[in-house]
Amino acid sequence: MVRKLFGTDGVRGTVNQDPITAETALRLAMAAGTYFSPVSGKQRPLAVIGKDTRLSGYMLESAMVAGFTTVGMDVILVGPMVTPGVAMLTRSLRADLGVMLSASHNPYQDNGLKFFGPDGFKLSDEIELSLEHIIRDIDDSVKVSPKHLGRAMRLDDAAGRYIEMAKGTFPKGLRLDGLKLVVDCANGAAYKLAPKVFFELGADIISLGVEPDGFNINRDCGAMAPQSLQEAVKSNNAHAGIALDGDADRIVLVDEKGKVVDGDQILGALANAWLKTDELNGGGIVTTVMSNLGLEIYLNSKGLKLCRTHVGDRYVLEYMRQHGFNLGGEQSGHIILSDYASTGDGIIAALQILSIALTEGKPISDVTCLFEPVPQLLRNIKVKDASNFDDTILRSISETAEKQIGKMGRVLIRKSGTEEVIRVMVESEDEVLMLKLVDNINSKLLECEAK
């Protein structure tokens, strides 16, 4: 069966519209609390809840607390916390479940619920489908007696725990002394944490996006809008800029010249450095179908392989775990370093790139610009109902375009998991042909919708 409530990364949507309502959050908490029973020897089940800075986080947090405590689960509230921090705390506190309330890079009017199992990893498709079955049939029988209601409490040192963990991933004996860094926290979950991590390791910090008001998360700042960061790096003669998104599980870098460095270049830099130090496991990296062909060509030249998965960092991580890789991620900036974290972590990824630059005595531009990307065109084509487009139809359109583009290009057509759009990606050295193909694909999709 196909999941209907859960998408590519948890449950996400516009606040106060199904499914991001207080009622659904409460029922989902009851379902999750019922599913994640305590391990042997524990007296009470425990959930950890973190959130970013959206106003709606208060509403969803209260609803989740009500749902968990109704079924007898205790709750630890950690307040504003980055997604990888919630994953880490779920594991370190020996909780049965972790929840991050965030819509990542989306604007404030959206929110979402990301779930982590007791191992700190995102839930599998199978578990999410089980939760959908439970929430559909849930009734009063799961409610505990007044005596056995769960309790909610706050963890005052949650931020400090994450900061120390993140600093601990930086090589011992290495410091950021003498570096000037601009850190853009997107007015999101990392607005207090990220500047402290880099400052405590010795860097001179210029902070952007650290004044959240409940409405300005990701607004003209952060990983989705790095223009202000680029300007700040150049005007302050900084060594690098670091842009996070609303929940800090993705990163975009800006080098000392003010040039944006995306996830593909970060992955290439890490793979190259770890290959030299014999730290790279699996003989390559794992990324998604969206990563640039230029990255694959570069890795192959180093004798490394690039394995592709469906879009979504959890699919990347699942493949990494199954096949023994320790480096993976997405072009969008989700960088997964499984030696250090169980999900994408923008702060730790930045620390690893900075450590490479310091160790090699090179500027960020030299360690991150290792290959020339193949020209890539992305277009979101709006449709009335993306679910009406059968995968067979999309595959047929894609195969027709691929025959025209040849071996030195790629075509990808897929339905969005969160919007009524068809996402089209074409790569080719021939930019005229690339534009023509995207226009042809657009026409074909509109013809199919009209039928």
SENU-457332 format. One record per residue (C-alpha): residue in one letter; x, y, z. Coordinates in steps of 0.2 Angstrom, whole numbers. Layout:
{resn:a, east:X, north:Y, up:Z} .
...
//
This chain:
{resn:m, east:0, north:0, up:0} .
{resn:v, east:5, north:18, up:-3} .
{resn:r, east:8, north:30, up:11} .
{resn:k, east:-5, north:45, up:11} .
{resn:l, east:-1, north:54, up:27} .
{resn:f, east:18, north:53, up:26} .
{resn:g, east:28, north:61, up:12} .
{resn:t, east:47, north:61, up:7} .
{resn:d, east:52, north:68, up:24} .
{resn:g, east:38, north:65, up:37} .
{resn:v, east:22, north:74, up:37} .
{resn:r, east:22, north:91, up:30} .
{resn:g, east:9, north:105, up:24} .
{resn:t, east:1, north:121, up:27} .
{resn:v, east:-3, north:125, up:46} .
{resn:n, east:-21, north:123, up:51} .
{resn:q, east:-25, north:113, up:35} .
{resn:d, east:-25, north:94, up:34} .
{resn:p, east:-14, north:86, up:39} .
{resn:i, east:-5, north:100, up:49} .
{resn:t, east:-18, north:102, up:62} .
{resn:a, east:-18, north:100, up:81} .
{resn:e, east:-31, north:86, up:79} .
{resn:t, east:-20, north:76, up:67} .
{resn:a, east:-4, north:80, up:78} .
{resn:l, east:-13, north:73, up:93} .
{resn:r, east:-19, north:57, up:85} .
{resn:l, east:-2, north:54, up:77} .
{resn:a, east:6, north:56, up:93} .
{resn:m, east:-6, north:43, up:101} .
{resn:a, east:-3, north:32, up:86} .
{resn:a, east:16, north:33, up:88} .
{resn:g, east:15, north:32, up:106} .
{resn:t, east:5, north:16, up:104} .
{resn:y, east:17, north:8, up:91} .
{resn:f, east:34, north:13, up:100} .
{resn:s, east:32, north:2, up:116} .
{resn:p, east:46, north:3, up:129} .
{resn:v, east:61, north:-9, up:127} .
{resn:s, east:63, north:-23, up:140} .
{resn:g, east:68, north:-16, up:157} .
{resn:k, east:62, north:2, up:155} .
{resn:q, east:48, north:7, up:166} .
{resn:r, east:39, north:20, up:155} .
{resn:p, east:40, north:25, up:137} .
{resn:l, east:48, north:41, up:132} .
{resn:a, east:47, north:53, up:118} .
{resn:v, east:58, north:68, up:114} .
{resn:i, east:51, north:84, up:105} .
{resn:g, east:61, north:98, up:97} .
{resn:k, east:55, north:112, up:85} .
{resn:d, east:61, north:126, up:75} .
{resn:t, east:56, north:144, up:77} .
{resn:r, east:39, north:144, up:68} .
{resn:l, east:24, north:151, up:78} .
{resn:s, east:14, north:136, up:74} .
{resn:g, east:27, north:125, up:83} .
{resn:y, east:19, north:130, up:100} .
{resn:m, east:2, north:123, up:94} .
{resn:l, east:9, north:107, up:87} .
{resn:e, east:20, north:104, up:102} .
{resn:s, east:6, north:105, up:114} .
{resn:a, east:-5, north:93, up:103} .
{resn:m, east:9, north:81, up:103} .
{resn:v, east:12, north:82, up:121} .
{resn:a, east:-7, north:79, up:124} .
{resn:g, east:-6, north:64, up:112} .
{resn:f, east:9, north:55, up:120} .
{resn:t, east:4, north:58, up:138} .
{resn:t, east:-14, north:52, up:134} .
{resn:v, east:-7, north:34, up:130} .
{resn:g, east:5, north:34, up:145} .
{resn:m, east:21, north:41, up:137} .
{resn:d, east:33, north:53, up:145} .
{resn:v, east:39, north:68, up:135} .
{resn:i, east:55, north:78, up:136} .
{resn:l, east:54, north:95, up:128} .
{resn:v, east:70, north:102, up:121} .
{resn:g, east:63, north:118, up:113} .
{resn:p, east:71, north:126, up:98} .
{resn:m, east:83, north:112, up:92} .
{resn:v, east:91, north:107, up:75} .
{resn:t, east:85, north:91, up:68} .
{resn:p, east:101, north:82, up:70} .
{resn:g, east:101, north:87, up:88} .
{resn:v, east:84, north:79, up:91} .
{resn:a, east:90, north:63, up:83} .
{resn:m, east:106, north:63, up:94} .
{resn:l, east:96, north:67, up:110} .
{resn:t, east:83, north:53, up:106} .
{resn:r, east:97, north:41, up:105} .
{resn:s, east:108, north:48, up:120} .
{resn:l, east:92, north:49, up:131} .
{resn:r, east:87, north:31, up:127} .
{resn:a, east:70, north:38, up:121} .
{resn:d, east:58, north:27, up:112} .
{resn:l, east:54, north:40, up:99} .
{resn:g, east:60, north:57, up:94} .
{resn:v, east:49, north:71, up:85} .
{resn:m, east:56, north:86, up:76} .
{resn:l, east:43, north:100, up:72} .
{resn:s, east:49, north:108, up:56} .
{resn:a, east:45, north:111, up:38} .
{resn:s, east:64, north:113, up:35} .
{resn:h, east:67, north:126, up:21} .
{resn:n, east:48, north:130, up:19} .
{resn:p, east:41, north:147, up:24} .
{resn:y, east:33, north:150, up:41} .
{resn:q, east:15, north:146, up:36} .
{resn:d, east:21, north:127, up:33} .
{resn:n, east:26, north:115, up:46} .
{resn:g, east:29, north:97, up:48} .
{resn:l, east:33, north:82, up:59} .
{resn:k, east:48, north:71, up:57} .
{resn:f, east:50, north:56, up:67} .
{resn:f, east:65, north:46, up:73} .
{resn:g, east:66, north:29, up:80} .
{resn:p, east:76, north:24, up:96} .
{resn:d, east:91, north:22, up:86} .
{resn:g, east:90, north:41, up:80} .
{resn:f, east:87, north:36, up:62} .
{resn:k, east:71, north:42, up:52} .
{resn:l, east:57, north:29, up:51} .
{resn:s, east:56, north:17, up:37} .
{resn:d, east:42, north:17, up:24} .
{resn:e, east:35, north:2, up:32} .
{resn:i, east:34, north:9, up:50} .
{resn:e, east:26, north:25, up:43} .
{resn:l, east:13, north:15, up:34} .
{resn:s, east:10, north:5, up:50} .
{resn:l, east:7, north:22, up:59} .
{resn:e, east:-5, north:27, up:46} .
{resn:h, east:-15, north:11, up:49} .
{resn:i, east:-15, north:14, up:68} .
{resn:i, east:-21, north:32, up:66} .
{resn:r, east:-35, north:27, up:55} .
{resn:d, east:-42, north:15, up:68} .
{resn:i, east:-37, north:23, up:84} .
{resn:d, east:-50, north:24, up:98} .
{resn:d, east:-52, north:27, up:116} .
{resn:s, east:-45, north:9, up:120} .
{resn:v, east:-27, north:16, up:119} .
{resn:k, east:-30, north:29, up:132} .
{resn:v, east:-23, north:25, up:149} .
{resn:s, east:-30, north:28, up:166} .
{resn:p, east:-27, north:44, up:175} .
{resn:k, east:-15, north:36, up:186} .
{resn:h, east:-4, north:31, up:171} .
{resn:l, east:-4, north:47, up:162} .
{resn:g, east:13, north:52, up:155} .
{resn:r, east:22, north:67, up:161} .
{resn:a, east:30, north:81, up:152} .
{resn:m, east:47, north:90, up:157} .
{resn:r, east:59, north:102, up:149} .
{resn:l, east:78, north:97, up:146} .
{resn:d, east:87, north:113, up:151} .
{resn:d, east:104, north:108, up:144} .
{resn:a, east:99, north:101, up:127} .
{resn:a, east:108, north:115, up:118} .
{resn:g, east:124, north:112, up:127} .
{resn:r, east:123, north:94, up:124} .
{resn:y, east:122, north:96, up:105} .
{resn:i, east:135, north:110, up:105} .
{resn:e, east:148, north:98, up:114} .
{resn:m, east:143, north:84, up:102} .
{resn:a, east:146, north:95, up:86} .
{resn:k, east:163, north:102, up:93} .
{resn:g, east:168, north:84, up:97} .
{resn:t, east:167, north:80, up:78} .
{resn:f, east:181, north:92, up:74} .
{resn:p, east:199, north:85, up:73} .
{resn:k, east:208, north:86, up:90} .
{resn:g, east:222, north:98, up:91} .
{resn:l, east:214, north:109, up:77} .
{resn:r, east:206, north:126, up:80} .
{resn:l, east:197, north:139, up:70} .
{resn:d, east:208, north:153, up:77} .
{resn:g, east:211, north:167, up:64} .
{resn:l, east:196, north:162, up:53} .
{resn:k, east:182, north:175, up:50} .
{resn:l, east:166, north:166, up:46} .
{resn:v, east:149, north:173, up:42} .
{resn:v, east:135, north:161, up:48} .
{resn:d, east:117, north:163, up:42} .
{resn:c, east:105, north:153, up:53} .
{resn:a, east:89, north:157, up:43} .
{resn:n, east:80, north:163, up:58} .
{resn:g, east:78, north:145, up:62} .
{resn:a, east:82, north:132, up:74} .
{resn:a, east:101, north:135, up:74} .
{resn:y, east:100, north:153, up:78} .
{resn:k, east:108, north:151, up:95} .
{resn:l, east:118, north:135, up:92} .
{resn:a, east:127, north:137, up:76} .
{resn:p, east:136, north:153, up:81} .
{resn:k, east:142, north:146, up:97} .
{resn:v, east:149, north:130, up:90} .
{resn:f, east:160, north:140, up:78} .
{resn:f, east:164, north:153, up:91} .
{resn:e, east:169, north:141, up:104} .
{resn:l, east:181, north:133, up:92} .
{resn:g, east:190, north:149, up:89} .
{resn:a, east:182, north:158, up:74} .
{resn:d, east:178, north:176, up:73} .
{resn:i, east:159, north:176, up:69} .
{resn:i, east:147, north:187, up:60} .
{resn:s, east:130, north:181, up:62} .
{resn:l, east:115, north:183, up:51} .
{resn:g, east:97, north:176, up:52} .
{resn:v, east:98, north:175, up:71} .
{resn:e, east:82, north:186, up:76} .
{resn:p, east:67, north:174, up:74} .
{resn:d, east:50, north:181, up:77} .
{resn:g, east:39, north:166, up:72} .
{resn:f, east:36, north:172, up:54} .
{resn:n, east:53, north:176, up:46} .
{resn:i, east:61, north:158, up:46} .
{resn:n, east:69, north:156, up:29} .
{resn:r, east:63, north:173, up:23} .
{resn:d, east:77, north:180, up:11} .
{resn:c, east:90, north:171, up:21} .
{resn:g, east:98, north:154, up:24} .
{resn:a, east:102, north:140, up:12} .
{resn:m, east:88, north:144, up:1} .
{resn:a, east:93, north:163, up:-1} .
{resn:p, east:112, north:164, up:1} .
{resn:q, east:113, north:182, up:-8} .
{resn:s, east:115, north:191, up:8} .
{resn:l, east:128, north:179, up:14} .
{resn:q, east:138, north:181, up:-2} .
{resn:e, east:137, north:200, up:1} .
{resn:a, east:142, north:198, up:19} .
{resn:v, east:157, north:187, up:15} .
{resn:k, east:164, north:199, up:2} .
{resn:s, east:161, north:215, up:12} .
{resn:n, east:169, north:208, up:28} .
{resn:n, east:183, north:199, up:19} .
{resn:a, east:178, north:183, up:27} .
{resn:h, east:186, north:166, up:24} .
{resn:a, east:169, north:157, up:22} .
{resn:g, east:150, north:159, up:23} .
{resn:i, east:139, north:145, up:31} .
{resn:a, east:120, north:145, up:27} .
{resn:l, east:109, north:133, up:36} .
{resn:d, east:90, north:130, up:33} .
{resn:g, east:76, north:131, up:45} .
{resn:d, east:81, north:115, up:55} .
{resn:a, east:99, north:115, up:50} .
{resn:d, east:100, north:98, up:42} .
{resn:r, east:106, north:106, up:26} .
{resn:i, east:120, north:118, up:21} .
{resn:v, east:126, north:129, up:7} .
{resn:l, east:143, north:136, up:8} .
{resn:v, east:150, north:152, up:1} .
{resn:d, east:169, north:153, up:-2} .
{resn:e, east:180, north:167, up:1} .
{resn:k, east:177, north:174, up:-16} .
{resn:g, east:158, north:175, up:-13} .
{resn:k, east:154, north:160, up:-24} .
{resn:v, east:140, north:148, up:-18} .
{resn:v, east:146, north:130, up:-15} .
{resn:d, east:132, north:117, up:-16} .
{resn:g, east:130, north:100, up:-9} .
{resn:d, east:138, north:91, up:-24} .
{resn:q, east:154, north:101, up:-22} .
{resn:i, east:154, north:98, up:-4} .
{resn:l, east:152, north:79, up:-6} .
{resn:g, east:166, north:79, up:-19} .
{resn:a, east:177, north:88, up:-7} .
{resn:l, east:174, north:77, up:7} .
{resn:a, east:176, north:61, up:-4} .
{resn:n, east:192, north:67, up:-11} .
{resn:a, east:199, north:71, up:7} .
{resn:w, east:193, north:55, up:15} .
{resn:l, east:200, north:45, up:0} .
{resn:k, east:218, north:52, up:4} .
{resn:t, east:216, north:48, up:23} .
{resn:d, east:208, north:31, up:20} .
{resn:e, east:192, north:37, up:29} .
{resn:l, east:180, north:34, up:15} .
{resn:n, east:170, north:18, up:17} .
{resn:g, east:161, north:9, up:3} .
{resn:g, east:172, north:14, up:-11} .
{resn:g, east:162, north:30, up:-15} .
{resn:i, east:147, north:40, up:-10} .
{resn:v, east:128, north:39, up:-10} .
{resn:t, east:118, north:53, up:-17} .
{resn:t, east:101, north:55, up:-26} .
{resn:v, east:96, north:55, up:-44} .
{resn:m, east:97, north:75, up:-43} .
{resn:s, east:116, north:76, up:-41} .
{resn:n, east:125, north:83, up:-56} .
{resn:l, east:133, north:71, up:-69} .
{resn:g, east:149, north:81, up:-66} .
{resn:l, east:151, north:74, up:-48} .
{resn:e, east:149, north:57, up:-55} .
{resn:i, east:162, north:59, up:-69} .
{resn:y, east:174, north:67, up:-56} .
{resn:l, east:172, north:53, up:-43} .
{resn:n, east:175, north:40, up:-57} .
{resn:s, east:191, north:48, up:-62} .
{resn:k, east:197, north:45, up:-44} .
{resn:g, east:191, north:27, up:-45} .
{resn:l, east:176, north:30, up:-34} .
{resn:k, east:158, north:25, up:-38} .
{resn:l, east:142, north:36, up:-36} .
{resn:c, east:127, north:27, up:-31} .
{resn:r, east:110, north:35, up:-33} .
{resn:t, east:94, north:34, up:-24} .
{resn:h, east:76, north:42, up:-24} .
{resn:v, east:76, north:60, up:-19} .
{resn:g, east:76, north:61, up:0} .
{resn:d, east:90, north:61, up:12} .
{resn:r, east:82, north:46, up:22} .
{resn:y, east:83, north:35, up:6} .
{resn:v, east:102, north:40, up:4} .
{resn:l, east:105, north:35, up:22} .
{resn:e, east:95, north:18, up:21} .
{resn:y, east:107, north:14, up:6} .
{resn:m, east:122, north:19, up:15} .
{resn:r, east:118, north:8, up:30} .
{resn:q, east:114, north:-7, up:19} .
{resn:h, east:129, north:-6, up:9} .
{resn:g, east:143, north:1, up:21} .
{resn:f, east:145, north:19, up:15} .
{resn:n, east:149, north:33, up:27} .
{resn:l, east:147, north:48, up:16} .
{resn:g, east:131, north:53, up:6} .
{resn:g, east:119, north:67, up:3} .
{resn:e, east:110, north:78, up:-9} .
{resn:q, east:114, north:92, up:-21} .
{resn:s, east:102, north:103, up:-10} .
{resn:g, east:114, north:102, up:4} .
{resn:h, east:109, north:87, up:15} .
{resn:i, east:126, north:80, up:19} .
{resn:i, east:126, north:64, up:29} .
{resn:l, east:142, north:59, up:38} .
{resn:s, east:136, north:43, up:47} .
{resn:d, east:152, north:42, up:57} .
{resn:y, east:146, north:57, up:67} .
{resn:a, east:127, north:58, up:64} .
{resn:s, east:111, north:48, up:60} .
{resn:t, east:104, north:62, up:48} .
{resn:g, east:110, north:77, up:38} .
{resn:d, east:119, north:90, up:49} .
{resn:g, east:124, north:106, up:41} .
{resn:i, east:135, north:112, up:56} .
{resn:i, east:145, north:96, up:56} .
{resn:a, east:147, north:96, up:37} .
{resn:a, east:154, north:114, up:38} .
{resn:l, east:166, north:109, up:52} .
{resn:q, east:172, north:95, up:41} .
{resn:i, east:175, north:106, up:26} .
{resn:l, east:184, north:119, up:37} .
{resn:s, east:195, north:105, up:44} .
{resn:i, east:200, north:100, up:26} .
{resn:a, east:204, north:118, up:22} .
{resn:l, east:215, north:121, up:38} .
{resn:t, east:224, north:104, up:36} .
{resn:e, east:228, north:107, up:18} .
{resn:g, east:232, north:125, up:21} .
{resn:k, east:221, north:130, up:6} .
{resn:p, east:206, north:142, up:5} .
{resn:i, east:188, north:135, up:4} .
{resn:s, east:188, north:139, up:-15} .
{resn:d, east:202, north:127, up:-18} .
{resn:v, east:196, north:112, up:-8} .
{resn:t, east:178, north:113, up:-14} .
{resn:c, east:178, north:118, up:-33} .
{resn:l, east:185, north:101, up:-39} .
{resn:f, east:175, north:98, up:-54} .
{resn:e, east:165, north:108, up:-67} .
{resn:p, east:146, north:104, up:-66} .
{resn:v, east:137, north:98, up:-82} .
{resn:p, east:124, north:112, up:-86} .
{resn:q, east:108, north:108, up:-77} .
{resn:l, east:91, north:115, up:-80} .
{resn:l, east:77, north:112, up:-67} .
{resn:r, east:59, north:117, up:-69} .
{resn:n, east:44, north:114, up:-59} .
{resn:i, east:29, north:112, up:-70} .
{resn:k, east:12, north:116, up:-61} .
{resn:v, east:-2, north:103, up:-64} .
{resn:k, east:-19, north:102, up:-56} .
{resn:d, east:-16, north:85, up:-48} .
{resn:a, east:1, north:77, up:-49} .
{resn:s, east:-6, north:60, up:-43} .
{resn:n, east:-15, north:59, up:-60} .
{resn:f, east:2, north:56, up:-69} .
{resn:d, east:6, north:38, up:-70} .
{resn:d, east:24, north:33, up:-68} .
{resn:t, east:23, north:24, up:-85} .
{resn:i, east:19, north:40, up:-94} .
{resn:l, east:33, north:50, up:-85} .
{resn:r, east:45, north:36, up:-89} .
{resn:s, east:40, north:36, up:-108} .
{resn:i, east:42, north:55, up:-109} .
{resn:s, east:59, north:54, up:-101} .
{resn:e, east:65, north:40, up:-112} .
{resn:t, east:60, north:49, up:-127} .
{resn:a, east:70, north:64, up:-121} .
{resn:e, east:85, north:54, up:-116} .
{resn:k, east:87, north:47, up:-134} .
{resn:q, east:89, north:64, up:-140} .
{resn:i, east:101, north:69, up:-127} .
{resn:g, east:113, north:55, up:-129} .
{resn:k, east:126, north:47, up:-116} .
{resn:m, east:133, north:64, up:-110} .
{resn:g, east:117, north:70, up:-102} .
{resn:r, east:103, north:65, up:-91} .
{resn:v, east:84, north:67, up:-90} .
{resn:l, east:74, north:66, up:-74} .
{resn:i, east:55, north:68, up:-72} .
{resn:r, east:46, north:65, up:-56} .
{resn:k, east:31, north:70, up:-46} .
{resn:s, east:33, north:81, up:-31} .
{resn:g, east:29, north:73, up:-14} .
{resn:t, east:23, north:90, up:-7} .
{resn:e, east:16, north:101, up:-21} .
{resn:e, east:5, north:99, up:-36} .
{resn:v, east:20, north:100, up:-48} .
{resn:i, east:30, north:89, up:-59} .
{resn:r, east:49, north:91, up:-57} .
{resn:v, east:59, north:91, up:-73} .
{resn:m, east:78, north:90, up:-73} .
{resn:v, east:89, north:90, up:-89} .
{resn:e, east:108, north:90, up:-90} .
{resn:s, east:118, north:92, up:-106} .
{resn:e, east:133, north:101, up:-112} .
{resn:d, east:122, north:107, up:-126} .
{resn:e, east:112, north:121, up:-118} .
{resn:v, east:101, north:125, up:-133} .
{resn:l, east:96, north:106, up:-134} .
{resn:m, east:93, north:106, up:-115} .
{resn:l, east:81, north:121, up:-116} .
{resn:k, east:72, north:113, up:-131} .
{resn:l, east:70, north:97, up:-122} .
{resn:v, east:63, north:105, up:-106} .
{resn:d, east:50, north:115, up:-117} .
{resn:n, east:45, north:98, up:-126} .
{resn:i, east:43, north:89, up:-109} .
{resn:n, east:32, north:104, up:-103} .
{resn:s, east:21, north:103, up:-119} .
{resn:k, east:19, north:84, up:-117} .
{resn:l, east:14, north:85, up:-99} .
{resn:l, east:1, north:98, up:-102} .
{resn:e, east:-6, north:87, up:-117} .
{resn:c, east:-7, north:72, up:-105} .
{resn:e, east:-16, north:83, up:-92} .
{resn:a, east:-28, north:89, up:-105} .
{resn:k, east:-34, north:72, up:-110} .
//
